Amino acid sequence: MSVVADLVAALRSRRPLVCLRAADALEKISRGGTDVIAPYRRQLMHAVVRTKDPVVRWNLIQVLPRLDHDREAMVRLARRMEVWFLSDASAIVRVAALEAVVEFGKRNPSLEALARRMVSDGLTAPSAAVRARARRIERSKRI
């Protein structure tokens, strides 16, 4: 079994620290390219939805926009990210969800309006971290 397969399997561990370390490692691996992670796209999508741990979710949210998705899967993920952006208790999850939808909006024109709306909402969010990220996205003209 490959290291990536082991890390993906570790996401199902009952030990929170194991899941956290696996998600962190997968995020770091994905920065260099997604060829080795791409075969596990479905498992990663399920893991991000299934986890209650905000750090695991945050790391996996960062991986998902780096992977190739068909339009339908991208729209489903973007809608899920919108829910987390609006309601997750963790500011870091909300920021990651915002970033992910902006990235999806660049690749799927049908998601541009959602990305713009989320950035606009982020500019007045209660969380300073969310406001700061929304300002950075707006200034960079990424959407």
Number of C-alpha atoms within 10 A of each C-alpha: 5 8 10 17 13 11 18 22 15 19 25 16 13 9 10 16 14 16 23 22 17 24 28 21 16 24 22 14 16 20 11 9 12 19 11 15 19 17 13 15 17 11 14 22 16 10 20 21 14 12 16 11 15 18 18 24 24 23 23 27 28 22 25 23 19 18 17 13 17 8 15 9 13 21 18 11 22 24 16 14 24 20 13 19 25 15 12 15 11 16 19 19 26 26 23 22 28 29 24 22 31 25 20 25 22 14 16 15 12 13 20 18 13 19 25 20 11 21 25 15 16 24 19 14 16 11 15 13 15 24 19 16 18 24 17 14 17 15 10 9 8 14 16
